[in-house]
Amino acid sequence: MKIRSFDIRRATAASAALALLLSLASVAPAFAAQALPAYSPQQSQALQAQGKTVLVDVYAPWCPTCRAQEPVLEKLLKEPEFAGIAALRLDWDGQREQARALGAPRQSTLLLYRGGKRVGLSVAETNESRLRLFLRGQLGRAAD
């Protein structure tokens, strides 16, 4: 069977396009995972010492719920009423022991801290209105 040069060019172009898509897919989660500063106990304590409420976003790049939460949180945290919240990203895959020590049962958990105490916990919530209420409910609330 004779292969035409047109078929070879088309197959080469398709292979190149597929390789590009696969490389972008593998890089995209890495970019998404860097959207917030990385969590460390020292960073969390320093922000709280400055009077900030700290939101710890327990995130995994492969988690569809985490990816759904991300743009909603980004939007909410830009709003003036949430200016007192500093967000940090805790990597579920790389910092699972720290996540468990903070009380996170899984990825897509959001934890709020103020004054060294946890004042809020939300698991797998992606609804903007409910996340807004979660963040509002913690602002101004005394630590238990």
Secondary structure, DSSP 8 states (H G I E B T S, - for coil): ----HHHHHHHHHHHHHHHHHHHHHHHHHHHHHTSS-B--HHHHHHHHHTT-EEEEEEE-TT-HHHHHHHHHHHHHHTSGGGTTEEEEEEETTTSHHHHHHHT--STTEEEEEETTEEEEEEES---HHHHHHHHHHHTT----
